[in-house]
Amino acid sequence: MFGLSELAIILVVVAAALAVKKLPELTRSAGKSARILKSEARAARDADEPGTPRVIPGETVGREDTGTGNDTGTGTGTGTGPRG
């Protein structure tokens, strides 16, 4: 008969054969979970250290580039003009 170790090896091989289709999805999900966990841990650590400025990398937008709503050429205003 089979021993416990042989049975465990057979079960692992069968599980691996059945899980081949799901393996990329599982690794993607595990990576996403790890990134979320890492960012939450970083946010918790940053919350413990008040007074430390938080720098978010990105593009600096000048005051004239903020889109103040004075653009009349788009037709997507607030609806204050005549309707047609």
N, CA and C atoms as an extended XYZ file, in Angstrom:
252
Properties=species:S:1:pos:R:3:atomname:S:1:resname:S:1:resid:I:1 pbc="F F F"
N         0.832       -1.185        0.000 N   MET     1
C         0.000        0.000        0.000 CA  MET     1
C         0.873        1.242        0.000 C   MET     1
N         0.222        2.345       -0.070 N   PHE     2
C         0.938        3.623       -0.085 CA  PHE     2
C         1.187        4.114        1.324 C   PHE     2
N         2.325        4.707        1.485 N   GLY     3
C         2.622        5.353        2.750 CA  GLY     3
C         2.134        6.804        2.710 C   GLY     3
N         2.276        7.467        3.807 N   LEU     4
C         1.808        8.848        3.915 CA  LEU     4
C         2.602        9.786        2.997 C   LEU     4
N         3.902        9.572        2.885 N   SER     5
C         4.718       10.448        2.052 CA  SER     5
C         4.409       10.257        0.564 C   SER     5
N         4.177        9.008        0.155 N   GLU     6
C         3.825        8.772       -1.250 CA  GLU     6
C         2.481        9.385       -1.594 C   GLU     6
N         1.527        9.265       -0.687 N   LEU     7
C         0.202        9.844       -0.894 CA  LEU     7
C         0.284       11.375       -0.984 C   LEU     7
N         1.114       11.978       -0.155 N   ALA     8
C         1.285       13.432       -0.183 CA  ALA     8
C         1.902       13.872       -1.509 C   ALA     8
N         2.867       13.120       -2.017 N   ILE     9
C         3.507       13.462       -3.292 CA  ILE     9
C         2.497       13.350       -4.429 C   ILE     9
N         1.684       12.319       -4.410 N   ILE    10
C         0.662       12.151       -5.451 CA  ILE    10
C        -0.342       13.296       -5.404 C   ILE    10
N        -0.772       13.679       -4.211 N   LEU    11
C        -1.719       14.781       -4.081 CA  LEU    11
C        -1.125       16.105       -4.566 C   LEU    11
N         0.144       16.344       -4.288 N   VAL    12
C         0.809       17.568       -4.751 CA  VAL    12
C         0.890       17.581       -6.271 C   VAL    12
N         1.226       16.450       -6.877 N   VAL    13
C         1.323       16.374       -8.339 CA  VAL    13
C        -0.044       16.593       -8.979 C   VAL    13
N        -1.082       15.977       -8.440 N   VAL    14
C        -2.434       16.160       -8.977 CA  VAL    14
C        -2.883       17.608       -8.815 C   VAL    14
N        -2.646       18.198       -7.669 N   ALA    15
C        -3.029       19.592       -7.447 CA  ALA    15
C        -2.274       20.518       -8.399 C   ALA    15
N        -1.001       20.258       -8.635 N   ALA    16
C        -0.220       21.088       -9.557 CA  ALA    16
C        -0.733       20.937      -10.982 C   ALA    16
N        -1.102       19.721      -11.371 N   ALA    17
C        -1.614       19.500      -12.723 CA  ALA    17
C        -2.942       20.207      -12.933 C   ALA    17
N        -3.776       20.241      -11.917 N   LEU    18
C        -5.068       20.903      -12.035 CA  LEU    18
C        -4.956       22.417      -11.914 C   LEU    18
N        -3.915       22.910      -11.250 N   ALA    19
C        -3.781       24.340      -10.991 CA  ALA    19
C        -2.941       25.068      -12.030 C   ALA    19
N        -2.465       24.374      -13.070 N   VAL    20
C        -1.600       25.011      -14.059 CA  VAL    20
C        -2.310       26.169      -14.748 C   VAL    20
N        -3.596       26.021      -15.038 N   LYS    21
C        -4.342       27.088      -15.705 CA  LYS    21
C        -4.517       28.303      -14.804 C   LYS    21
N        -4.646       28.106      -13.526 N   LYS    22
C        -4.896       29.197      -12.586 CA  LYS    22
C        -3.623       29.821      -12.031 C   LYS    22
N        -2.472       29.250      -12.324 N   LEU    23
C        -1.224       29.714      -11.728 CA  LEU    23
C        -0.903       31.171      -12.056 C   LEU    23
N        -0.995       31.642      -13.303 N   PRO    24
C        -0.713       33.060      -13.559 CA  PRO    24
C        -1.651       34.002      -12.805 C   PRO    24
N        -2.916       33.630      -12.734 N   GLU    25
C        -3.880       34.459      -12.006 CA  GLU    25
C        -3.564       34.495      -10.515 C   GLU    25
N        -3.166       33.342       -9.977 N   LEU    26
C        -2.834       33.285       -8.557 CA  LEU    26
C        -1.592       34.112       -8.235 C   LEU    26
N        -0.572       34.050       -9.084 N   THR    27
C         0.637       34.834       -8.821 CA  THR    27
C         0.356       36.323       -8.960 C   THR    27
N        -0.472       36.694       -9.940 N   ARG    28
C        -0.844       38.105      -10.104 CA  ARG    28
C        -1.586       38.605       -8.867 C   ARG    28
N        -2.498       37.799       -8.381 N   SER    29
C        -3.268       38.161       -7.202 CA  SER    29
C        -2.376       38.265       -5.963 C   SER    29
N        -1.433       37.350       -5.837 N   ALA    30
C        -0.513       37.394       -4.696 CA  ALA    30
C         0.367       38.640       -4.750 C   ALA    30
N         0.824       38.996       -5.944 N   GLY    31
C         1.639       40.210       -6.087 CA  GLY    31
C         0.853       41.459       -5.759 C   GLY    31
N        -0.394       41.511       -6.208 N   LYS    32
C        -1.248       42.665       -5.915 CA  LYS    32
C        -1.499       42.772       -4.413 C   LYS    32
N        -1.737       41.643       -3.771 N   SER    33
C        -1.963       41.634       -2.324 CA  SER    33
C        -0.716       42.095       -1.575 C   SER    33
N         0.449       41.663       -2.043 N   ALA    34
C         1.703       42.073       -1.398 CA  ALA    34
C         1.918       43.576       -1.539 C   ALA    34
N         1.605       44.131       -2.725 N   ARG    35
C         1.746       45.581       -2.913 CA  ARG    35
C         0.794       46.349       -2.010 C   ARG    35
N        -0.447       45.873       -1.883 N   ILE    36
C        -1.418       46.542       -1.020 CA  ILE    36
C        -0.954       46.489        0.430 C   ILE    36
N        -0.502       45.332        0.862 N   LEU    37
C        -0.024       45.180        2.233 CA  LEU    37
C         1.159       46.097        2.503 C   LEU    37
N         2.073       46.185        1.543 N   LYS    38
C         3.249       47.036        1.699 CA  LYS    38
C         2.853       48.505        1.792 C   LYS    38
N         1.916       48.949        0.943 N   SER    39
C         1.506       50.347        0.982 CA  SER    39
C         0.740       50.674        2.257 C   SER    39
N        -0.068       49.735        2.738 N   GLU    40
C        -0.785       49.961        3.993 CA  GLU    40
C         0.177       50.018        5.168 C   GLU    40
N         1.187       49.178        5.161 N   ALA    41
C         2.182       49.210        6.238 CA  ALA    41
C         2.953       50.525        6.212 C   ALA    41
N         3.272       51.004        4.998 N   ARG    42
C         3.974       52.277        4.869 CA  ARG    42
C         3.088       53.425        5.347 C   ARG    42
N         1.802       53.382        5.023 N   ALA    43
C         0.880       54.439        5.449 CA  ALA    43
C         0.733       54.436        6.967 C   ALA    43
N         0.669       53.256        7.569 N   ALA    44
C         0.573       53.176        9.022 CA  ALA    44
C         1.832       53.709        9.684 C   ALA    44
N         2.985       53.407        9.094 N   ARG    45
C         4.247       53.898        9.646 CA  ARG    45
C         4.333       55.413        9.502 C   ARG    45
N         3.879       55.951        8.367 N   ASP    46
C         3.911       57.396        8.160 CA  ASP    46
C         2.931       58.112        9.080 C   ASP    46
N         1.834       57.467        9.422 N   ALA    47
C         0.868       58.072       10.337 CA  ALA    47
C         1.446       58.166       11.739 C   ALA    47
N         2.372       57.277       12.077 N   ASP    48
C         2.999       57.303       13.393 CA  ASP    48
C         4.036       58.418       13.518 C   ASP    48
N         4.501       58.957       12.396 N   GLU    49
C         5.528       59.992       12.394 CA  GLU    49
C         4.942       61.304       11.873 C   GLU    49
N         4.173       62.041       12.706 N   PRO    50
C         3.604       63.300       12.223 CA  PRO    50
C         4.688       64.353       12.034 C   PRO    50
N         4.435       65.274       11.150 N   GLY    51
C         5.388       66.337       10.893 CA  GLY    51
C         6.338       66.043        9.749 C   GLY    51
N         6.335       64.818        9.283 N   THR    52
C         7.176       64.458        8.163 CA  THR    52
C         6.411       64.766        6.879 C   THR    52
N         6.975       65.622        6.027 N   PRO    53
C         6.249       65.954        4.787 CA  PRO    53
C         6.159       64.740        3.874 C   PRO    53
N         5.006       64.588        3.254 N   ARG    54
C         4.799       63.479        2.333 CA  ARG    54
C         4.969       63.993        0.913 C   ARG    54
N         5.899       63.415        0.191 N   VAL    55
C         6.201       63.832       -1.165 CA  VAL    55
C         5.591       62.819       -2.120 C   VAL    55
N         4.742       63.309       -3.006 N   ILE    56
C         4.131       62.450       -4.009 CA  ILE    56
C         4.761       62.798       -5.346 C   ILE    56
N         5.468       61.846       -5.956 N   PRO    57
C         6.098       62.152       -7.233 CA  PRO    57
C         5.039       62.394       -8.300 C   PRO    57
N         5.293       63.378       -9.134 N   GLY    58
C         4.333       63.687      -10.186 CA  GLY    58
C         4.758       64.919      -10.946 C   GLY    58
N         3.815       65.498      -11.617 N   GLU    59
C         4.077       66.649      -12.452 CA  GLU    59
C         3.613       67.902      -11.735 C   GLU    59
N         4.432       68.939      -11.760 N   THR    60
C         4.067       70.205      -11.154 CA  THR    60
C         3.213       70.993      -12.131 C   THR    60
N         2.076       71.454      -11.657 N   VAL    61
C         1.158       72.210      -12.500 CA  VAL    61
C         1.174       73.651      -12.029 C   VAL    61
N         1.438       74.552      -12.972 N   GLY    62
C         1.441       75.975      -12.645 CA  GLY    62
C         0.031       76.495      -12.428 C   GLY    62
N        -0.094       77.654      -11.833 N   ARG    63
C        -1.395       78.229      -11.533 CA  ARG    63
C        -2.194       78.508      -12.798 C   ARG    63
N        -1.530       78.920      -13.877 N   GLU    64
C        -2.234       79.217      -15.122 CA  GLU    64
C        -2.670       77.956      -15.856 C   GLU    64
N        -2.180       76.798      -15.476 N   ASP    65
C        -2.532       75.548      -16.143 CA  ASP    65
C        -3.595       74.748      -15.397 C   ASP    65
N        -4.199       75.297      -14.382 N   THR    66
C        -5.106       74.515      -13.553 CA  THR    66
C        -6.499       74.384      -14.123 C   THR    66
N        -6.857       75.091      -15.168 N   GLY    67
C        -8.187       74.987      -15.749 CA  GLY    67
C        -9.227       75.659      -14.883 C   GLY    67
N        -9.230       76.975      -14.867 N   THR    68
C       -10.106       77.726      -13.976 CA  THR    68
C       -11.539       77.780      -14.451 C   THR    68
N       -11.845       77.247      -15.633 N   GLY    69
C       -13.210       77.228      -16.115 CA  GLY    69
C       -13.543       78.404      -17.016 C   GLY    69
N       -12.559       79.185      -17.419 N   ASN    70
C       -12.800       80.341      -18.266 CA  ASN    70
C       -12.707       80.012      -19.740 C   ASN    70
N       -12.527       78.775      -20.077 N   ASP    71
C       -12.413       78.355      -21.469 CA  ASP    71
C       -13.802       78.287      -22.077 C   ASP    71
N       -14.072       79.129      -23.079 N   THR    72
C       -15.412       79.184      -23.665 CA  THR    72
C       -15.508       78.404      -24.955 C   THR    72
N       -14.432       77.807      -25.428 N   GLY    73
C       -14.452       77.128      -26.711 CA  GLY    73
C       -14.860       75.665      -26.658 C   GLY    73
N       -15.026       75.086      -25.483 N   THR    74
C       -15.295       73.657      -25.422 CA  THR    74
C       -16.771       73.314      -25.401 C   THR    74
N       -17.615       74.204      -24.937 N   GLY    75
C       -19.035       73.916      -24.858 CA  GLY    75
C       -19.405       73.019      -23.697 C   GLY    75
N       -18.503       72.825      -22.750 N   THR    76
C       -18.776       71.982      -21.590 CA  THR    76
C       -18.825       72.817      -20.331 C   THR    76
N       -19.418       73.966      -20.397 N   GLY    77
C       -19.475       74.885      -19.253 CA  GLY    77
C       -20.481       74.435      -18.215 C   GLY    77
N       -20.923       75.396      -17.409 N   THR    78
C       -21.812       75.080      -16.294 CA  THR    78
C       -23.277       75.177      -16.679 C   THR    78
N       -23.587       75.492      -17.927 N   GLY    79
C       -24.968       75.567      -18.357 CA  GLY    79
C       -25.603       76.914      -18.159 C   GLY    79
N       -24.806       77.985      -18.098 N   THR    80
C       -25.342       79.313      -17.844 CA  THR    80
C       -25.754       80.015      -19.136 C   THR    80
N       -25.383       79.464      -20.297 N   GLY    81
C       -25.707       80.097      -21.565 CA  GLY    81
C       -27.053       79.612      -22.095 C   GLY    81
N       -27.456       80.153      -23.268 N   PRO    82
C       -28.740       79.744      -23.859 CA  PRO    82
C       -28.653       78.319      -24.371 C   PRO    82
N       -29.768       77.623      -24.297 N   ARG    83
C       -29.830       76.235      -24.772 CA  ARG    83
C       -30.378       76.214      -26.176 C   ARG    83
N       -29.891       75.261      -27.003 N   GLY    84
C       -30.338       75.245      -28.382 CA  GLY    84
C       -30.806       73.977      -28.884 C   GLY    84
